[in-house]
Amino acid sequence: MRIGVLALQGAVTEHIVSIEKTGATGLPIKRVEQLEEIDGLIIPGGESTTIGKLMRKYGFIEAVRDFSHQGKPIFGTCAGMIVLAKKIAGGEAGHLELMDITVARNAFGRQRESFECDLEVKGIDEPVRAVFIRAPLINEVGPEVEVLTVYKDEIVTARQGHLLVSSFHPELTDDFRLHQYFADMVEASGTANK
């Protein structure tokens, strides 16, 4: 099973390390044609506007939408969550507009307000270590979205079918269970190359 990490910006290497702890193969994705080689895709953190611009520049917007329409799982972390969202609070245009959520950018404040904590994630037995850095949050969810984690009354992890998002950076800890959750989604999707 091969899981790609969109390698335009963000903690690509750290995601690949976490993917490989699950037993899957992690691949940096720098060209659209590489999407054909993978079974699932992670869109990492970084700066969502920059990631969106780079995705447009290199032809990834339609290619990732097609990838999603094939039922192949996608996991967006921090800025990646913003990239996947249908709506961005404040009227800013969405990027991929795949997941029926509205997100607020930098909802937890600036860099100096970054923090770590342990969170309960529905479907994972023990609390998961979460690193929040200029993190967004989910303001609204559509009827098909399952809320997986709430932190201080705010939604920070959610799933809609083959799409998974988190406000935080699971790749910046030694805890790879959220990556395992995603790898299990990829395996269960039936789109994985055995």
C-alpha positions in Angstrom: 0.0 0.0 0.0 1.4 3.4 -1.0 0.5 6.7 0.6 1.7 9.9 -0.9 2.4 13.2 0.8 1.9 16.3 -1.4 5.4 17.8 -1.4 4.8 21.4 -2.3 5.3 22.8 1.2 5.2 21.5 4.8 6.5 18.7 7.0 6.7 16.1 4.1 9.5 14.0 5.6 7.8 13.8 9.0 4.6 12.5 7.4 6.5 9.9 5.4 8.2 8.6 8.6 4.8 8.3 10.3 3.3 6.5 7.3 6.2 4.0 7.2 5.6 3.2 10.9 2.2 1.9 9.8 3.8 -0.6 7.4 2.7 1.4 4.3 5.2 3.0 1.8 5.4 6.8 1.9 6.1 8.8 -1.2 6.7 12.5 -1.7 4.3 13.7 -4.5 5.8 16.5 -6.6 4.2 15.8 -10.0 0.5 15.2 -10.9 1.3 11.9 -12.7 2.6 10.5 -9.4 -1.0 10.4 -8.1 -1.5 7.3 -10.3 1.1 5.5 -8.2 -0.6 5.9 -4.8 -3.6 4.7 -2.9 -4.0 7.6 -0.5 -2.8 11.2 -0.2 -1.8 13.4 2.7 -2.0 17.2 2.3 0.4 18.5 5.0 0.4 21.7 7.0 2.2 24.9 5.8 0.4 28.0 4.6 -2.9 27.2 2.9 -2.9 30.1 0.5 0.6 29.2 -0.7 -0.3 25.5 -1.0 -3.4 26.4 -3.0 -1.4 28.7 -5.4 1.3 26.0 -5.9 -1.5 23.3 -6.5 -3.0 25.6 -9.2 0.4 26.3 -10.7 1.3 22.6 -11.1 -2.1 21.3 -12.1 -2.9 19.6 -8.8 -6.4 21.1 -8.2 -8.3 19.1 -10.8 -6.0 16.1 -10.4 -6.6 15.8 -6.7 -10.4 16.3 -7.2 -10.2 13.4 -9.7 -8.2 11.3 -7.2 -11.0 12.0 -4.6 -13.8 11.2 -7.0 -12.2 7.7 -7.5 -12.8 7.2 -3.8 -9.2 7.3 -2.9 -8.7 8.6 0.7 -7.2 12.0 1.4 -6.0 13.3 4.8 -5.5 17.0 5.3 -3.6 18.2 8.4 -3.7 21.9 9.6 -3.3 23.9 6.3 -4.2 20.7 4.5 -7.6 20.8 6.2 -8.2 24.3 4.9 -7.2 23.2 1.4 -9.8 20.3 1.5 -12.7 22.5 3.0 -15.7 23.6 0.9 -15.8 26.9 2.7 -13.3 29.2 4.5 -14.8 31.6 7.1 -14.6 35.2 6.1 -15.6 34.6 2.5 -12.2 33.5 1.2 -12.5 31.1 -1.7 -11.9 27.4 -1.0 -9.2 25.5 -2.9 -10.3 21.8 -3.5 -13.8 22.3 -2.0 -14.1 18.6 -1.4 -15.1 18.2 2.3 -18.4 19.7 3.6 -16.9 21.8 6.3 -16.3 25.5 7.0 -12.9 26.3 8.5 -11.5 29.3 10.3 -7.8 30.0 9.7 -5.4 30.7 12.6 -8.3 30.1 15.0 -6.1 29.3 17.9 -3.9 32.4 17.5 -0.5 33.1 16.3 2.8 31.1 16.5 3.3 32.0 20.2 0.0 30.5 21.1 1.1 27.1 19.8 0.6 24.2 22.2 0.5 20.4 22.7 -2.1 18.3 24.3 -3.6 14.8 24.4 -7.0 14.3 22.6 -9.6 11.7 22.4 -10.2 10.6 18.8 -13.3 8.6 18.0 -12.1 5.2 16.7 -8.7 5.3 18.5 -8.5 3.6 21.9 -6.1 5.9 23.8 -5.7 9.7 23.6 -3.6 11.0 20.7 -0.8 13.5 21.1 -1.6 16.7 19.2 0.6 19.6 18.2 -1.3 22.8 17.4 0.7 25.5 15.4 -1.4 28.5 14.1 -4.1 25.9 13.9 -7.4 26.3 12.1 -10.6 24.8 13.4 -13.9 23.6 11.9 -16.8 26.1 12.4 -19.5 24.0 10.7 -20.0 20.5 9.4 -22.4 19.2 6.8 -24.7 16.3 7.4 -22.3 13.6 6.1 -19.4 14.7 8.2 -18.5 12.7 11.4 -16.9 14.7 14.2 -14.0 12.7 15.6 -12.5 15.1 18.1 -13.7 18.2 20.0 -11.3 20.4 22.0 -12.8 23.1 24.3 -16.1 22.9 22.3 -14.3 23.3 19.0 -14.1 20.6 16.2 -10.5 19.7 15.5 -10.8 16.2 13.8 -13.4 15.1 11.4 -14.2 12.5 8.6 -16.5 12.5 5.6 -16.3 9.1 3.9 -12.8 8.8 2.4 -11.8 12.3 3.6 -10.1 12.9 7.0 -8.9 16.2 8.5 -7.2 17.4 11.6 -6.4 20.9 12.9 -3.2 19.7 14.4 0.1 18.1 13.3 0.1 14.4 14.1 3.4 14.0 12.2 5.3 16.2 14.7 5.1 13.5 17.5 6.1 9.9 17.8 2.4 8.9 18.0 1.5 7.6 14.6 -2.0 6.3 15.4 -3.8 8.9 13.4 -1.7 7.9 10.4 -2.6 4.3 11.2 -6.3 5.3 11.2 -5.7 6.9 7.8 -3.8 3.8 6.5 -6.7 1.6 7.7 -9.1 3.9 5.7 -6.9 3.5 2.6 -6.9 -0.3 3.0 -10.7 -0.4 3.6 -11.4 1.8 0.6 -10.8 -1.1 -1.8 -8.8 1.3 -4.1 -5.4 0.2 -2.7 -3.1 -1.7 -5.1 -2.5 -5.0 -3.3 
